[in-house]
Amino acid sequence: MKKLVALAFVALALAAVPTALAAGGTGVKGKHARIAQLAERFVKHCGTSSTGAPQRCVTFANKALTRLQTLDGKVEQRMATHPKLQTLDTFLQTVIGRLHAWLGSTG
């Protein structure tokens, strides 16, 4: 179950931005809600910090952080032509900050 949630979180994170970019920012709210739901599941299964968390949770968080930072960079590049992506960019920054906090690092 945990592996499924982790894979779903990564898959959704990777799918959210290209879909939003292709649609010019439409549909962002639905993706935003889904990513938030998956993030809640991650906290439920892995805890509120990396201290004492299973190694696979830490590994997953590091991979998710890298991928989300990459996606955020792509969103920021396209915000000039798609202003609606500002909401998604803000949300990605929030999720990235939470992952940094979960891992015990600063960003």
C-alpha positions, 0 to 999 in steps of 0.5 A: 500500500505504501509503495502504491501511494509513493508511486501515485504521488510521483506519477501525479507530480510528474503528470500535473505540470505538463498537463497544466502547461499544455492547457495554458493553466486550466485544470490546475485546481484539480491537480492541486487538490490531488497532489495535496491529497497524496501529500496527506497520505505520505504524511500519514504513512511516513510521519511528520519528519524523517526522524525515525521514518523508514528509509524508503520514505526518505528515499521517496521524499528526496526523489519527489523533491528533485522532481518537483524542483525540476517541474517548478523550474519549468513552470517558472519558465512558462509563467510569462506566457501563461500567467495562470500558472502562478497558482501552480508555482506557488503551490509547488513552492509550498510542497517543496518547502514542506518536503525540505522541512520533512527532510530536516533541511532548508530550502 
